[in-house]
Amino acid sequence: MSSTIIRTDQLCYNYTKGVSTLTDIHLQVNRGDIYGFLGPNGSGKTTTLSLLLGLLKTQHGTIEILGKDLQHHRKEVLRKVGSLIESPSLYNHLTAKENLEVYREIYGASKARLQGVLNIVGLSDTGKKTVRQFSLGMRQRLSIALALLPKPELLILDEPTNGLDPAGILELRSLIRSLNKEEGITFLISSHILSEVEKMVNRIGIIYKGRMRFQGSLGELHKLQQQQSLVQLDTSDNLRAWAVLKKFQAELQDEDLVVPYTDLAQVAIINRMLIDNDLDVYNLHPRKQTLETIFINLTTE
Ligand SMILES: Nc1ncnc2c1ncn2[C@@H]1O[C@H](COP(=O)(O)OP(=O)(O)OP(=O)(O)O)[C@@H](O)[C@H]1O
């Protein structure tokens, strides 16, 4: 069985003629991934997810889901995909179980499956409580239970952490992790806040103004973070210091000398080299990039 669950190639989309909303989106989600699809508001996440779910018609490029071309195998493919893209219509006057019962027949799921998904999302003991009395986190988990009824292989969640309090985010994160581990479900999760998904995803795609700016493992993003960490220096002779530190890819930026570094031991070596070359160090300031600053750098002009 193919290990690629979603592959898009040269996916483009325009709502308005002449105005590109998506340009050449190449998304690759592998079986077993929890893939974080990140980008600021308006960058094109929902448009991409809508195309993947056949809610918008592909104008250019290809979408392959579970090894099949979406355009030619739409029904067959989407049967194996669950989603939470617009808030699903939950009935406020019904209990969690009654809500699931409404959808159970549509999805052809068994009563045992209904009870199973209630257990999975931790709502089996809500009894006679109606959805009106549910917290946002509970509603979100009930919506996920609905999406789980047909036993999907892939779940696509659009901004599932939106509006949740920290406890709700933690619950959702642990639910997603356990569904991934225990039920083998692959996830594609969009968010505009890196820190809210960073702790649960293994792969990341970053989109900005309709273009992919990064795609890779969380480890690769960390590598980028390390590569972009800089030590800022001021010495008695910055030009000579620059020559001494050339092999570290030192650069002169205006008056300052900046040198990329990966760990603090390297900063100590840089300092020693300057002193050994009779240069006085007036200022040495390591500026470690955070994942958040990398994300911001990738999603600004
Ligand atoms: N139905 C529509 N008609 C015209 N333009 C649209 C439509 N839906 C979205 N857009 C525009 O397409 C661009 C991408 O929007 P999209 O909703 O895909 O972004 P997003 O990353 O999901 O943002 P958000 O986090 O705000 O939902 C935006 O400029 C948006 O204004």
Ligand as a Chemical Component Dictionary entry (heavy atoms), coordinates in Angstrom:
data_LIG
# 
_chem_comp.id                   LIG 
_chem_comp.type                 NON-POLYMER 
_chem_comp.pdbx_formal_charge   0 
_chem_comp.three_letter_code    LIG 
# 
loop_
_chem_comp_atom.comp_id 
_chem_comp_atom.atom_id 
_chem_comp_atom.alt_atom_id 
_chem_comp_atom.type_symbol 
_chem_comp_atom.charge 
_chem_comp_atom.model_Cartn_x 
_chem_comp_atom.model_Cartn_y 
_chem_comp_atom.model_Cartn_z 
_chem_comp_atom.pdbx_ordinal 
LIG N1  N1  N 0 -15.291 32.482 -1.440 1  
LIG C1  C1  C 0 -14.290 33.315 -1.655 2  
LIG N2  N2  N 0 -14.327 34.219 -2.652 3  
LIG C2  C2  C 0 -13.292 35.057 -2.893 4  
LIG N3  N3  N 0 -12.131 35.060 -2.193 5  
LIG C3  C3  C 0 -12.038 34.168 -1.195 6  
LIG C4  C4  C 0 -13.093 33.251 -0.873 7  
LIG N4  N4  N 0 -12.682 32.478 0.177  8  
LIG C5  C5  C 0 -11.435 32.898 0.490  9  
LIG N5  N5  N 0 -11.052 33.903 -0.329 10 
LIG C6  C6  C 0 -9.752  34.604 -0.301 11 
LIG O1  O1  O 0 -8.735  33.646 -0.559 12 
LIG C7  C7  C 0 -7.582  33.882 0.254  13 
LIG C8  C8  C 0 -7.269  32.620 1.048  14 
LIG O2  O2  O 0 -8.324  32.396 1.984  15 
LIG P1  P1  P 0 -8.393  31.097 2.893  16 
LIG O3  O3  O 0 -9.687  31.161 3.647  17 
LIG O4  O4  O 0 -8.111  29.905 2.072  18 
LIG O5  O5  O 0 -7.161  31.353 3.881  19 
LIG P2  P2  P 0 -6.846  30.728 5.280  20 
LIG O6  O6  O 0 -5.360  30.515 5.311  21 
LIG O7  O7  O 0 -7.707  29.540 5.531  22 
LIG O8  O8  O 0 -7.207  31.886 6.275  23 
LIG P3  P3  P 0 -8.075  31.885 7.620  24 
LIG O9  O9  O 0 -7.156  31.340 8.660  25 
LIG O10 O10 O 0 -8.356  33.353 7.801  26 
LIG O11 O11 O 0 -9.296  31.080 7.346  27 
LIG C9  C9  C 0 -7.920  35.088 1.116  28 
LIG O12 O12 O 0 -7.363  36.219 0.489  29 
LIG C10 C10 C 0 -9.418  35.149 1.079  30 
LIG O13 O13 O 0 -9.863  36.477 1.222  31 
# 
loop_
_chem_comp_bond.comp_id 
_chem_comp_bond.atom_id_1 
_chem_comp_bond.atom_id_2 
_chem_comp_bond.value_order 
_chem_comp_bond.pdbx_ordinal 
LIG N1  C1  SING 1  
LIG C1  N2  SING 2  
LIG C1  C4  DOUB 3  
LIG N2  C2  DOUB 4  
LIG C2  N3  SING 5  
LIG N3  C3  DOUB 6  
LIG C3  C4  SING 7  
LIG C3  N5  SING 8  
LIG C4  N4  SING 9  
LIG N4  C5  DOUB 10 
LIG C5  N5  SING 11 
LIG N5  C6  SING 12 
LIG C6  O1  SING 13 
LIG C6  C10 SING 14 
LIG O1  C7  SING 15 
LIG C7  C8  SING 16 
LIG C7  C9  SING 17 
LIG C8  O2  SING 18 
LIG O2  P1  SING 19 
LIG P1  O3  DOUB 20 
LIG P1  O4  SING 21 
LIG P1  O5  SING 22 
LIG O5  P2  SING 23 
LIG P2  O6  DOUB 24 
LIG P2  O7  SING 25 
LIG P2  O8  SING 26 
LIG O8  P3  SING 27 
LIG P3  O9  DOUB 28 
LIG P3  O10 SING 29 
LIG P3  O11 SING 30 
LIG C9  O12 SING 31 
LIG C9  C10 SING 32 
LIG C10 O13 SING 33 
# 
